[in-house]
Amino acid sequence: MAANRRPTLADVAREVGVSAKTVSRVLNEDGPASARTREQVLAAVARLGFQPNLMARNIRVGGPDTTIGLVVPDLGNPFFGAVAGSIEDRVRERGLTLLMGSSADDPDRERALTDKFLARRVSILMVVPSVGADHAHLRQHRAVGLPVVFVDRPGAGLATDCVVSSNREGARAGVTHLVGYGHRRIGFVGDLPTRLYTRRERLAGYREALRDAGLPDDRLLIASAHDQHDAGEATARLLALPDPPTALFAGNNIVALGVVAELARSGRKDVAVVAFDDVALAEALEPALTVVAQNPEEIGRTAATTALARLDGDRSRARTVTVPTRLIVRGSGEQRVSASA
């Protein structure tokens, strides 16, 4: 065997002096083989470092793989990392392996990833849907028993299980908290694109809180940003308004970092802040950051448990599970409006 290539089934067969079919029977435990032959085959496998091609076997026999496919928009976002970690912990108990890919919130890239996962016959498919993606192509796969679960956002064109945060209720609670400290001009810095489900829900919660308090919905106080740098610039623009906000509601963890950085850069300690989703070192900031915390671990755990139930034969109607958020008071959202505001 050449030293620069991976060992094959044929290499193992030659090493032992049996047919490739005999090696296959031993490894797959699907046919007769003497104890001595089995021992020789397994010894040769260990000696050569042979790894069976499980995907090829599964395709050949028509069975599912022992993997789960998960598509997320951003592998670097701590929220999705926590969701994925929780999913992995849960499915590992069943001997399943998690495979991940990033769509970069691009529908075409998401479709390419799901197609690759489907081609290797994953046991479960989980997707954080991209804006504009159509999931009708998954109907046939779901109809023949593949568990499909949408995570964090609903999909389009497919009725299937979905696990989301209480986005609207959480945002409403966060903005209501700011209103309770006397703020009447509250800015909203949300994610992009504006059609993103989580942004729309959180903006709706923001507006409901204003309406409940009898406050006007001023479009000048609504800004958008997709990364930390843009969030900082959006914050600077809001604070430069003739009638600027006295408080800001950050629509997600990445936006929150940009908002906090701009307030620190400009020395604006008089502006109250509440962020949707917790951030690393939030308690180390000055003041510490008040947040509406999601529960990514519970989202991942619920998504995995739902998918495993489907794998075990649950054929009940598709359902959406909403995981509650909670307000964590730390200081930044408890600053009252100054007398000069």
VOVO-883125 format. One record per residue (C-alpha): residue in one letter; x, y, z. Coordinates in steps of 0.02 Angstrom, whole numbers, padded with zeros to 5 digits, always signed. Each point is the difference from the previous one (the first is absolute). Example, Ala and Ser with C-alpha at 12.3 -4.5 7.8 and 13.67 -1.06 7.14 Angstrom:
<marses>
A+00615-00225+00390 S+00069+00172-00033 
</marses>
This chain:
<marses>
M+00000+00000+00000 A+00067+00173-00045 A+00044+00102+00153 N-00083+00157-00065 R-00179-00063-00013 R-00132-00058+00122 P-00022-00188+00022 T-00149-00080-00086 L-00109-00151+00027 A+00102-00090-00134 D+00160+00036+00097 V-00073-00083+00154 A-00055-00150-00103 R+00174-00022-00074 E+00080+00017+00171 V-00107-00141+00069 G-00009-00105-00158 V-00190+00000-00015 S-00125+00081-00117 A-00060+00180+00017 K-00175-00070+00026 T+00061-00098+00151 V+00077+00157+00075 S-00162+00093-00030 R-00101-00137+00086 V+00113+00010+00153 L-00006+00189+00013 N-00187+00013-00030 E-00044-00155+00099 D-00119-00054-00137 G+00062-00174-00046 P+00091-00158+00056 A+00186+00007+00044 S+00104-00110+00113 A+00065+00067+00164 R+00179-00013-00065 T-00041+00095-00160 R-00089+00134+00099 E+00151+00018+00114 Q+00119+00013-00148 V-00106+00128-00090 L-00017+00111+00153 A+00187-00012+00034 A+00038+00051-00180 V-00122+00145+00011 A+00089+00064+00156 R+00173-00029-00074 L-00037+00090-00164 G-00106+00138+00078 F-00147-00039-00114 Q-00157+00105+00025 P-00163-00068-00074 N-00096+00120-00113 L-00161+00010+00101 M-00084+00118-00121 A+00030-00119-00147 R-00066-00145+00103 N-00157+00094+00051 I-00036+00049-00180 R+00028-00180-00057 V-00118-00077+00127 G-00124+00143-00005 G+00016+00050+00184 P+00028+00168+00084 D+00170+00062+00056 T+00043+00019+00185 T+00021+00187-00023 I-00106+00154+00023 G+00015+00149-00117 L-00013+00176+00073 V+00004+00158-00105 V+00032+00164+00093 P+00026+00176-00070 D+00162+00039+00092 L+00119-00122+00082 G+00084+00144+00093 N-00156+00062+00088 P+00003-00060+00183 F-00188-00023+00001 F+00002-00130-00139 G+00154-00081+00076 A-00096-00026+00162 V-00151-00068-00094 A+00109-00122-00096 G+00092-00056+00156 S-00163-00041+00086 I-00063-00097-00152 E+00161-00098-00005 D-00009-00044+00184 R-00176-00067-00021 V+00025-00102-00159 R+00165-00073+00059 E-00101-00098+00128 R-00077-00091-00148 G+00165-00036-00087 L-00028+00134-00132 T+00131+00123-00064 L-00036+00183-00038 L+00059+00074-00165 M-00009+00189-00024 G+00013+00124-00141 S-00022+00188-00017 S-00122+00076-00124 A+00060+00180+00030 D-00187+00039-00007 D+00005-00036-00188 P-00148-00104-00065 D+00102-00079-00140 R+00139-00049+00117 E-00128-00070+00123 R-00078-00105-00139 A+00170-00066-00053 L+00039-00052+00179 T-00168-00085+00027 D+00021-00093-00164 K+00170-00064+00056 F-00070-00057+00166 L-00145-00087-00087 A+00121-00085-00121 R+00088-00083+00146 R-00168-00055+00071 V+00009+00090+00167 S-00118-00066+00132 I-00063+00174+00046 L+00009+00170-00085 M-00003+00162+00099 V+00004+00171-00082 V+00009+00181+00057 P-00091+00070-00153 S+00076+00137-00105 V-00106+00149-00051 G-00082-00037-00167 A+00032-00187+00004 D-00136-00118-00062 H-00007-00168+00087 A-00132-00082-00108 H+00134-00117-00069 L+00006-00084+00170 R-00182-00054-00003 Q+00035-00166-00085 H+00139-00042+00123 R-00109+00041+00149 A-00144-00099-00074 V+00105-00159-00001 G+00052+00021+00181 L+00152+00116+00007 P-00015+00110+00156 V+00020+00182-00051 V+00007+00135+00133 F+00017+00187-00024 V+00099+00087+00137 D-00010+00183+00056 R-00107+00049-00151 P-00146-00078-00092 G+00031-00064-00176 A-00104+00030-00156 G-00095-00122-00109 L+00006-00144+00125 A-00108-00039+00151 T+00119-00079+00124 D+00059+00016+00179 C+00079+00164+00054 V+00084+00062+00159 V+00015+00188+00030 S+00028+00126+00139 S-00138+00112+00066 N+00069+00142-00105 R-00149+00116+00003 E-00040-00023+00184 G+00182+00018+00049 A+00024+00162-00095 R-00162+00068+00069 A+00059-00038+00177 G+00169+00083-00031 V-00073+00161-00069 T-00135+00004+00135 H+00142-00010+00126 L+00079+00157-00076 V-00168+00090+00001 G-00013-00040+00185 Y+00157+00104+00030 G-00077+00153-00080 H+00064-00017-00178 R-00113+00067-00136 R+00124+00007-00145 I+00061-00179-00023 G+00103-00047-00152 F-00002-00171-00082 V+00155-00069-00087 G-00047-00160-00090 D+00083-00131-00109 L-00002-00011-00189 P-00083-00046-00113 T-00160+00084+00057 R-00102-00153-00056 L+00092-00110+00124 Y-00128-00088+00111 T+00088+00038+00165 R+00022+00183-00045 R-00183+00018-00050 E-00061-00083+00159 R+00113+00104+00113 L-00047+00161-00089 A-00183-00046+00022 G+00030-00025+00186 Y+00088+00168+00010 R-00148+00085-00083 E-00126-00089+00110 A+00090+00062+00156 L-00004+00178-00065 R-00184-00014-00042 D-00039-00072+00171 A+00086+00150+00079 G-00090+00125-00112 L+00163+00050-00085 P+00017+00044-00185 D+00085-00118-00121 D+00132+00116-00073 R+00081-00077-00153 L+00151+00111+00023 L+00042-00102+00155 I+00012-00165-00097 A+00169-00049-00071 S+00076-00155-00079 A+00169-00085+00004 H+00068-00172-00043 D+00166+00005+00092 Q+00084+00085+00146 H+00078+00140-00102 D-00164+00047-00085 A-00090-00006+00168 G+00123+00126+00069 E-00029+00117-00146 A-00189-00020+00016 T+00013+00043+00185 A+00100+00157-00039 R-00132+00055-00126 L-00141-00024+00125 L+00092+00099+00134 A+00031+00141-00124 L-00187+00028-00031 P-00070+00170+00051 D-00110-00093+00124 P+00106-00154+00039 P-00052-00154+00096 T+00039-00012+00185 A+00000-00190-00008 L+00042-00133-00130 F-00066-00174-00030 A+00128-00110-00091 G-00082-00134-00108 N+00131-00138+00023 N+00167-00042+00079 I+00110+00060-00145 V-00094+00165-00012 A+00014+00021+00188 L+00190-00006-00010 G+00000+00141-00128 V-00121+00105+00102 V+00101-00019+00160 A+00164+00036-00090 E-00067+00162-00075 L-00070+00059+00166 A+00169-00032+00081 R+00093+00087-00142 S-00110+00154+00011 G-00002+00002+00191 R-00190-00012+00007 K-00033-00078+00169 D-00170+00086+00009 V-00083-00113-00131 A-00089-00154+00067 V+00019-00164-00095 V-00092-00165-00003 A+00059-00134-00122 F-00092-00150-00069 D+00109-00153+00032 D+00141-00010+00123 V+00181+00038-00045 A+00166-00061+00066 L+00068+00105+00144 A-00163+00096+00014 E+00026+00012+00188 A+00175+00072-00024 L-00063+00154-00094 E-00026+00165+00089 P-00143+00004+00031 A-00034-00185-00017 L-00116-00039-00145 T-00184-00033+00031 V-00063-00130-00123 V-00149-00099-00057 A+00086-00168+00004 Q-00044-00141-00118 N+00028-00180+00050 P+00100-00075-00144 E+00035-00159+00097 E-00186-00031+00024 I-00034+00042-00182 G+00128-00129-00056 R-00058-00129+00125 T-00183+00022-00050 A+00041-00009-00186 A+00100-00159+00025 T-00131-00081+00111 T-00136+00041-00126 A+00101-00071-00144 L+00043-00160+00095 A-00184-00025+00041 R-00038+00011-00186 L+00140-00124-00035 D-00082-00118+00125 G-00165+00006-00091 D-00095+00153+00064 R-00120+00045-00142 S-00101+00135+00088 R-00030+00167-00084 A+00144+00121-00023 R+00017+00120+00145 T+00093+00158+00047 V+00080+00008+00172 T+00037+00172+00072 V+00140+00006+00128 P-00022+00143+00126 T+00125+00142+00022 R+00040+00086+00164 L+00050+00176+00047 I+00167+00008+00092 V+00021+00166+00091 R+00181+00055+00016 G+00006+00189-00004 S+00005+00070-00177 G-00189-00006-00019 E-00039+00078+00169 Q+00066+00175-00031 R-00138+00127+00018 V-00025+00143-00120 S+00108+00147+00049 A-00089+00162+00047 S+00068+00087-00155 A-00067-00132-00120 
</marses>
